[in-house]
Amino acid sequence: MRTAVLYWLLSAGLAGPAGAAQYALLAGVGHYQLSGGAYDLEGPRNDVPAVRRLLIARYGFAESNIVELVDSKATKAGILGALGDLVARAGPGDRLLFYFSGHGTSAFDGNMRLLAAGIGPDSGALVPYDASDESVEKALDSIVVGRRDLRPILERLNSRARAWVVLDSCYSENAAKTLDGVWAGRSRQINLVRLTDAAQRSRAGAVLPGAATPLAVTPQKAEPYPYLNVICFSAASRDERAEDIDRRALHAGRQTVDGLPHGAFTNALLAALASQMDFNGDGRATYEEVFLATRRYLDEGARQTPHILAPGDSLVKEVALVVTGSKETPTPMEPAREGSVAVALDEVSAPVRERIASLRGVRVTEGRFDLLVRQRAGALELYHRSLTSIRKYSMEEVPLLLKRIAAQADVDRLVDLRFAHPGFGLRVEAMAVEPGGTLSAGDGAEFALGQAVAVTAAAEEPAWLLVLNVDTEGVANVLYRTPDEDGPFPGGAPQVVARTHVRRPLGAEYVKALAFLEKPEGFEEFVCGASGCPAFNPGSAGYRRLLALATGNQTGRAEALVRLLTTE
């Protein structure tokens, strides 16, 4: 398990043994007393009640066991006091959820080094309603620091109870380049050093020379994960931007589960909680299954990578949620098209606009979109509806852009393919290969040009496995299965199934895994041979046969997906 920030992401309800109690602290800050509301967020005021409704209606949480703190009630003292009270109430077998929606801050960003001594090298902090901007020292005292404030409380939790910490915040303003404009919501991160410095300058009525005096920083080694019974989900990697999908972004065509502003991570969590997350359909989902379902929805709707933190693999495979209420499984955040691919255009020249509009199966839209095309500085960039950059094209490459847009319907049929009732669990991951051959999950899903990448797969049952790379052009390239394989892929621990290097063209790619308990008819067409592995272009007969193979077997099947971004 990844040990990056004291944090974590995600969550949901928790269901333990019969008779066990379920507790939840749901805190959200959309309105801050800092800077007259300049750092307000729109999502938290919708996030908290939406999570609460699902916990009660679908997962059997008692209303009396849920503490809800929003805006002015979500002070540092209020959050820590409520968490301490619930920890004291939780006994053997009980489950406790701590969910926070709002701004985060950290020492990961070099510009935040003034806080490093107080926060620590591998920790982050939550920004409550009453965070101070009077000075760096007061700011540090006013925030909720993981190792200083949360750890002493969580360590008091009964050893036979479980805590689930879910944080929809981000910790660094040094995030990877993201799309600007009306489509992108506000970042859920505050640079408190910059904020306190600006406040001091304003109060002084003059421009002060230089920044505030740095606190003494003593280099510290990363600490091991300190808990034995705490599962943590975080909304983004420590160098990524966690997004608040606001009304402006919704008006421009972004989507949420209910059409209201939400944190992108919480929106994905809500979609997961409203769906069938468990593989066998019995209504009992493990922490791992909830995380994978949330990550899948987040990949579809935003450009950020959630992480899970736990003391070991055994804990994440415990049952976390049991459906006790409605078992309906709506499919939220459907693609925008109605028999066609919806394309939004931003400052695209009239000739290119006309060529896009003339494509068969494509319609230009000013609302919900599947693809977005932006023209800037003599180049065209194509974005997925999650605002992930698929690829950049020069003006001479307009025919390639048109071909890629026309391919999107086929790409979505493969990438977005889900099985309503998978028969077993399947997981696929893309890992960086470090010098010496060790595999690393990294801090996100980004891989640089030339970087070595290993693909791992794990299935709960022996199965006939097919692993594909859907590249930036939408071509489905077979990575596995190799001709020397005999029999089904073994069930059990993850195994490396392919190794490759990042090549051009760069952008958004996917690894898609399909697995079948019985060998499907026609499976051999998609097996690598002595001369290499086959590839299938969207719209081709081979691509149609691949889709038929994936959808033709109605029982004993599973699928998995992971998104990766390739960059310079």
C-alpha positions in Angstrom: 0.0 0.0 0.0 1.2 3.5 -0.8 2.4 5.6 2.2 2.5 9.2 0.9 0.4 11.6 2.9 -1.1 10.8 6.3 -4.0 10.8 4.1 -6.2 9.2 2.1 -9.3 9.3 0.5 -12.5 8.0 0.0 -15.1 6.5 1.9 -18.4 5.2 2.4 -20.3 3.6 5.1 -19.1 0.7 7.0 -20.8 -2.4 7.9 -19.4 -4.9 10.3 -20.6 -8.0 12.1 -24.2 -8.4 13.2 -24.9 -6.0 16.0 -21.9 -3.8 15.4 -22.5 -0.1 15.4 -21.6 2.3 12.6 -20.6 5.9 13.4 -19.7 8.7 11.0 -18.3 12.2 11.3 -19.0 14.2 8.1 -17.3 17.5 8.0 -17.3 20.0 5.1 -16.1 23.6 4.7 -17.3 25.5 1.7 -17.3 29.0 3.3 -14.1 30.1 5.1 -13.6 33.1 7.3 -10.3 33.6 5.5 -10.0 36.6 3.2 -13.7 37.4 3.1 -14.7 34.3 1.3 -12.1 34.4 -1.4 -11.2 30.8 -0.9 -14.8 29.5 -0.7 -15.8 26.2 -2.4 -19.2 25.2 -3.8 -19.0 21.5 -3.4 -18.8 20.8 0.4 -22.2 22.1 1.3 -23.6 19.4 -1.2 -21.0 16.7 -0.4 -21.8 16.2 3.2 -25.6 15.8 3.0 -25.3 13.6 -0.1 -22.9 11.2 1.7 -25.1 11.3 4.7 -28.2 10.3 2.7 -26.5 7.3 1.2 -25.1 6.1 4.5 -28.6 6.1 6.0 -30.8 5.0 3.1 -28.5 2.4 1.5 -26.0 1.3 4.2 -28.1 1.3 7.3 -26.4 4.0 9.4 -28.5 5.2 12.3 -29.1 9.0 12.1 -28.2 9.3 15.8 -24.7 7.9 15.0 -23.9 10.5 12.4 -22.4 13.9 13.3 -22.6 16.5 10.6 -20.4 19.6 10.7 -20.7 22.2 7.9 -19.0 25.6 7.5 -19.0 27.5 10.8 -19.6 24.3 12.7 -16.5 22.7 11.2 -14.0 24.4 13.3 -10.8 22.8 14.4 -12.1 22.2 17.9 -15.4 21.0 16.6 -13.9 18.4 14.2 -11.4 17.1 16.8 -13.9 17.1 19.6 -16.5 15.2 17.6 -13.9 12.7 16.3 -12.7 12.1 19.9 -16.3 11.5 21.1 -17.0 8.9 18.3 -13.7 7.1 18.9 -14.6 6.8 22.6 -18.0 5.4 21.7 -16.7 2.8 19.2 -16.3 -0.6 20.7 -15.1 -4.0 19.4 -16.4 -4.7 15.9 -17.7 -1.2 15.4 -17.0 1.0 12.4 -16.2 4.7 12.3 -16.1 6.9 9.2 -14.3 10.3 9.3 -15.0 12.2 6.1 -13.7 15.7 5.3 -14.6 17.9 2.3 -12.7 21.1 1.9 -9.3 22.7 1.5 -6.0 21.0 2.4 -2.5 22.2 2.8 0.9 20.6 3.2 4.7 20.9 3.1 5.0 18.9 -0.1 5.0 22.1 -2.2 8.4 23.9 -2.0 6.5 27.2 -1.5 5.1 25.7 1.7 8.4 25.0 3.4 7.6 27.5 6.1 5.1 25.0 7.4 7.3 21.9 7.0 8.6 21.9 10.6 5.1 21.8 12.0 3.4 19.5 9.4 6.1 17.0 8.8 7.6 15.6 5.6 5.0 12.9 4.9 1.9 14.5 6.2 -0.8 16.9 5.2 -3.3 19.1 7.0 -7.0 20.0 6.7 -8.1 23.6 6.7 -11.1 24.1 9.0 -13.5 27.0 9.0 -11.6 29.0 11.6 -8.1 28.7 10.0 -6.1 31.8 10.7 -4.1 34.0 8.3 -2.6 36.3 11.0 0.9 34.7 10.9 2.5 31.5 9.8 2.7 30.4 13.5 -1.0 31.1 14.1 -1.9 29.4 10.8 0.0 26.3 11.8 -1.8 26.2 15.1 -5.2 26.6 13.5 -5.1 23.8 11.0 -5.8 20.1 11.6 -2.4 18.4 11.1 -2.5 14.6 10.6 0.4 13.5 12.8 -0.2 16.2 15.5 -4.0 16.3 15.8 -5.6 13.2 14.2 -3.1 10.5 15.1 -3.4 10.8 18.9 -7.2 10.5 18.6 -7.2 7.6 16.1 -4.7 5.7 18.2 -7.2 5.6 21.0 -9.6 3.6 18.8 -10.5 0.2 20.2 -8.1 -2.3 18.6 -10.9 -4.4 17.3 -12.8 -1.5 15.7 -12.1 0.0 12.3 -11.8 3.6 11.2 -12.2 4.8 7.6 -10.7 8.2 6.9 -11.8 9.8 3.7 -10.3 13.2 2.7 -11.5 15.1 -0.3 -8.7 17.8 -0.2 -5.5 18.3 -2.0 -2.1 19.3 -0.7 0.1 20.9 -3.4 -0.3 23.8 -5.7 2.6 22.4 -7.7 0.1 20.1 -9.5 0.6 18.9 -13.0 -0.6 21.3 -15.6 -4.4 21.3 -15.8 -6.9 22.8 -18.2 -7.9 26.3 -17.4 -11.1 28.1 -18.4 -14.8 27.6 -17.5 -14.5 23.8 -17.5 -12.1 23.5 -14.6 -13.3 23.9 -11.0 -11.4 25.4 -8.2 -8.5 23.6 -6.6 -9.1 22.3 -3.0 -5.7 23.6 -1.7 -4.7 26.7 0.1 -1.1 28.0 0.3 -1.2 29.3 3.8 2.3 30.8 3.7 1.3 33.0 0.7 -2.0 33.8 2.3 -0.6 34.8 5.7 2.1 36.9 3.9 -0.5 38.7 1.8 -2.6 39.3 4.9 0.3 40.8 6.8 1.2 43.0 3.9 -2.4 44.2 3.7 -2.6 44.9 7.4 0.7 46.8 7.3 -0.7 49.0 4.5 2.4 48.6 2.5 4.5 46.1 0.5 6.7 44.3 2.9 10.2 43.3 1.7 10.4 39.6 1.0 8.4 36.8 2.5 7.9 35.9 6.1 10.9 34.5 8.0 11.1 30.7 7.6 10.6 28.5 10.5 13.6 26.2 11.3 13.2 23.0 9.3 14.9 19.9 10.4 15.1 17.2 7.7 13.0 14.2 8.8 12.7 10.7 7.4 9.4 9.5 6.2 7.5 7.7 8.9 6.0 4.2 8.5 2.2 3.9 8.5 1.3 4.3 12.2 -2.1 2.5 12.4 -3.2 -1.2 12.6 -6.9 -0.6 12.2 -7.3 2.5 10.0 -8.0 2.6 6.3 -7.4 5.9 4.5 -8.4 7.2 1.1 -7.1 10.4 -0.4 -8.6 12.4 -3.2 -5.4 12.9 -5.2 -1.7 12.2 -5.2 0.4 14.6 -3.2 1.5 16.5 -6.3 -1.9 16.5 -8.0 -4.8 19.0 -8.0 -8.1 17.8 -6.3 -10.9 19.6 -8.0 -14.1 21.3 -6.8 -16.6 21.0 -9.7 -18.5 24.3 -9.4 -21.6 25.8 -11.1 -19.5 27.4 -13.7 -18.0 24.1 -14.7 -21.4 22.4 -14.7 -22.8 25.1 -16.9 -19.9 24.5 -19.3 -20.8 20.8 -19.6 -19.1 19.0 -16.7 -21.2 16.4 -15.0 -22.0 15.3 -11.4 -24.3 12.6 -10.1 -27.1 15.0 -9.3 -26.2 18.1 -11.3 -25.0 20.0 -8.2 -21.5 21.2 -7.3 -19.4 18.5 -5.7 -15.8 17.7 -5.1 -14.6 15.6 -8.0 -13.5 12.8 -5.7 -16.7 12.9 -3.6 -18.7 12.9 -6.8 -17.0 9.7 -7.8 -17.5 8.3 -4.3 -21.2 9.0 -4.5 -21.4 7.3 -7.9 -19.6 4.3 -6.5 -21.8 4.1 -3.3 -25.0 4.2 -5.5 -23.7 1.4 -7.7 -22.9 -2.3 -7.3 -19.3 -2.2 -6.0 -19.0 -5.8 -5.0 -17.9 -8.3 -7.6 -20.4 -11.2 -6.8 -23.5 -9.0 -6.3 -24.3 -10.0 -2.8 -24.3 -6.4 -1.5 -21.1 -6.8 0.6 -18.2 -4.7 -0.7 -14.7 -4.7 0.7 -12.6 -1.5 1.2 -10.6 -2.5 -1.9 -13.8 -2.8 -4.0 -15.1 0.6 -2.9 -11.8 2.1 -3.7 -11.6 0.6 -7.2 -15.1 1.6 -8.0 -14.5 5.2 -6.9 -11.2 5.3 -8.8 -13.0 4.1 -11.9 -15.7 6.8 -11.7 -13.0 9.4 -10.9 -11.1 8.4 -14.1 -14.3 9.1 -16.0 -14.9 12.5 -14.5 -11.7 14.2 -13.4 -7.9 14.4 -13.9 -6.7 13.2 -10.5 -5.5 9.9 -9.0 -6.9 8.7 -5.6 -4.8 6.6 -3.2 -5.5 4.1 -0.6 -3.4 3.7 2.6 -3.7 0.8 5.0 -1.4 -1.4 7.2 -1.6 -4.3 4.9 -3.5 -6.1 2.1 -5.6 -8.2 4.5 -7.4 -5.2 6.0 -8.5 -3.8 2.6 -10.1 -7.1 1.8 -12.4 -6.9 4.8 -16.1 -6.2 4.2 -16.6 -2.5 4.5 -20.2 -1.9 3.3 -23.3 -4.0 3.3 -26.3 -2.8 1.4 -29.3 -2.8 3.7 -31.6 -0.4 1.9 -32.3 0.1 -1.8 -30.3 -2.3 -4.0 -31.0 -0.4 -7.2 -27.8 0.3 -9.1 -28.3 3.4 -11.2 -25.5 4.2 -13.7 -24.5 7.8 -13.0 -22.6 10.1 -15.2 -23.4 8.5 -18.5 -21.6 9.7 -21.6 -23.3 12.8 -23.1 -24.0 11.3 -26.5 -27.4 10.3 -27.6 -26.4 8.0 -30.4 -23.5 10.3 -31.3 -20.3 11.7 -29.8 -20.8 15.2 -28.3 -17.9 17.5 -29.0 -17.4 21.0 -27.4 -15.2 23.5 -29.2 -13.2 26.3 -27.7 -11.8 29.0 -30.1 -11.6 26.5 -32.9 -11.3 28.1 -36.4 -14.4 27.9 -38.6 -12.8 25.5 -41.2 -11.9 23.0 -38.5 -15.2 23.5 -36.8 -17.0 22.7 -40.0 -15.0 19.5 -40.6 -15.6 18.3 -37.1 -19.4 19.0 -37.4 -19.5 17.0 -40.7 -18.2 13.8 -39.1 -20.6 11.0 -39.1 -21.8 10.2 -35.6 -20.5 13.4 -34.1 -22.4 16.5 -33.0 -21.1 19.8 -31.8 -22.5 20.9 -28.4 -22.3 23.8 -26.0 -23.5 21.6 -23.1 -22.5 18.2 -21.8 -19.6 16.8 -23.9 -17.7 13.6 -24.5 -14.7 15.4 -26.1 -13.4 19.0 -26.0 -11.2 20.5 -28.7 -9.3 23.7 -27.9 -7.3 25.7 -30.3 -4.3 27.7 -28.9 -1.1 29.0 -30.4 -1.5 27.3 -33.7 -2.2 23.9 -32.2 -5.3 21.8 -31.3 -5.6 19.9 -28.1 -8.2 17.1 -27.6 -9.6 16.5 -24.1 -11.7 13.7 -22.6 -14.8 14.7 -20.7 -12.7 14.2 -17.5 -10.5 17.1 -18.8 -7.7 14.7 -19.3 -5.6 15.7 -22.4 -5.9 12.9 -24.9 -3.4 14.4 -27.4 -2.1 17.6 -28.9 -2.2 18.0 -32.7 -0.5 20.6 -35.0 -2.7 22.3 -37.6 -1.1 20.0 -40.2 -2.4 17.0 -38.2 -6.1 18.0 -38.5 -6.9 14.8 -40.4 -5.5 12.8 -37.5 -7.6 14.8 -35.0 -10.7 14.1 -37.1 -9.9 10.4 -37.2 -9.5 10.3 -33.4 -12.8 12.1 -32.8 -14.6 9.7 -35.2 -13.0 6.8 -33.2 -14.4 7.9 -29.8 -17.6 5.9 -29.9 -15.7 2.6 -30.4 -13.1 3.7 -27.8 -15.8 4.3 -25.2 -17.5 1.0 -26.0 -14.3 -0.8 -25.0 -12.9 1.5 -22.2 -16.3 2.1 -20.5 -17.4 -1.5 -20.8 -18.7 -2.7 -17.4 -20.4 -6.0 -16.4 -23.5 -5.6 -14.3 -22.8 -8.8 -12.4 -19.1 -9.8 -12.6 -18.5 -13.3 -11.4 -15.2 -12.6 -9.6 -12.7 -9.9 -8.8 -10.1 -8.6 -11.3 -7.6 -5.8 -10.8 -5.0 -4.3 -13.2 -2.3 -1.7 -12.4 0.4 0.2 -14.3 3.6 0.5 -12.2 6.8 2.4 -12.8 9.9 0.2 -13.1 12.6 1.8 -10.9 16.4 1.3 -11.5 17.2 -2.2 -10.3 13.9 -3.5 -11.5 11.7 -2.8 -8.5 8.1 -1.7 -9.2 6.7 1.5 -7.8 3.1 2.8 -7.8 4.5 6.4 -7.8 2.5 9.4 -6.7 0.1 9.4 -9.6 -0.7 7.8 -12.9 1.8 9.8 -14.9 4.7 8.2 -16.8 7.4 10.1 -18.7 8.6 9.5 -22.2 11.0 6.6 -22.2 10.0 5.4 -18.8 9.8 1.7 -18.2 6.3 0.5 -17.2 5.1 -2.8 -15.9 1.5 -4.0 -16.0 0.3 -6.2 -13.2 -2.9 -8.2 -13.0 -4.6 -10.2 -10.2 -7.7 -12.3 -10.5 -9.7 -14.0 -7.7 -10.2 -17.1 -9.8 -8.1 -18.8 -12.6 -9.3 -17.2 -15.8 -8.6 -16.7 -19.4 -7.0 -13.2 -19.3 -6.7 -10.6 -22.0 -4.9 -7.3 -21.3 -5.0 -4.4 -23.8 -3.4 -1.0 -24.0 -5.8 1.6 -25.6 -3.4 4.2 -26.8 -3.9 7.9 -27.5 -5.2 7.1 -31.0 -7.7 4.7 -29.6 -5.9 1.6 -31.0 -6.3 -1.5 -28.9 -2.9 -3.1 -28.5 -2.7 -6.6 -27.0 -0.2 -6.7 -24.1 -1.1 -10.2 -22.8 -1.7 -13.1 -23.5 1.6 -14.5 -24.7 2.0 -17.6 -26.9 3.9 -19.5 -24.3 1.1 -19.4 -21.8 -0.7 -22.7 -21.2 -4.1 -22.8 -19.6 -5.8 -20.0 -17.7 -4.2 -17.2 -15.8 -3.8 -18.3 -12.2 -5.8 -16.7 -9.5 -4.2 -15.1 -6.5 -1.5 -12.5 -6.0 -0.7 -9.8 -8.6 1.7 -10.9 -11.4 3.5 -8.9 -14.0 1.9 -9.6 -17.3 3.6 -7.1 -19.6 6.6 -4.7 -19.7 6.9 -1.7 -22.0 8.3 1.8 -22.4 6.4 5.1 -22.9 6.5 6.1 -26.5 5.0 8.9 -28.6 2.4 10.1 -29.2 1.8 11.1 -25.6 -1.4 11.7 -23.7 -4.2 9.7 -22.1 -4.0 5.9 -22.4 -5.8 3.0 -20.7 -5.0 -0.5 -19.7 -8.1 -2.7 -20.0 -8.2 -6.2 -18.7 -10.9 -8.8 -19.6 -11.1 -12.2 -18.0 -13.3 -15.3 -18.5 -13.8 -18.4 -16.4 -14.4 -20.4 -19.6 -12.2 -19.8 -22.7 -14.3 -17.7 -25.2 -14.7 -18.8 -28.8 -12.3 -16.8 -31.0 -9.9 -16.1 -28.1 -6.9 -17.2 -30.0 -7.2 -14.2 -32.4 -6.2 -11.9 -29.6 -3.1 -13.8 -28.3 0.4 -12.6 -29.1 2.3 -14.6 -31.6 6.0 -15.2 -32.5 6.0 -12.1 -34.6 4.5 -9.8 -32.0 1.1 -8.9 -30.5 -1.9 -7.9 -32.5 -3.4 -4.4 -32.6 -6.9 -3.4 -33.6 -7.9 0.0 -35.0 -11.3 1.5 -34.0 -13.9 0.8 -36.7 -12.1 -2.2 -38.1 -13.6 -5.7 -38.3 -11.0 -6.9 -35.7 -12.1 -4.2 -33.3 -15.7 -5.3 -33.7 -14.8 -8.9 -33.0 -12.9 -7.8 -29.9 -16.0 -6.0 -28.6 -18.1 -9.1 -29.5 -15.7 -11.3 -27.5 -15.9 -8.9 -24.5 -19.7 -8.7 -24.5 -20.7 -12.1 -25.8 -20.1 -14.2 -22.7 -22.8 -13.4 -20.2 -21.5 -15.3 -17.1 -18.2 -15.9 -15.4 -16.5 -12.8 -16.6 -14.8 -9.7 -15.2 -13.1 -6.5 -16.4 -10.8 -3.9 -14.9 -9.4 -0.6 -16.1 -6.7 1.8 -15.2 -5.9 5.2 -16.8 -2.4 6.4 -17.3 -1.1 9.7 -18.6 2.1 9.8 -20.6 4.1 13.1 -20.7 7.4 14.6 -21.8 
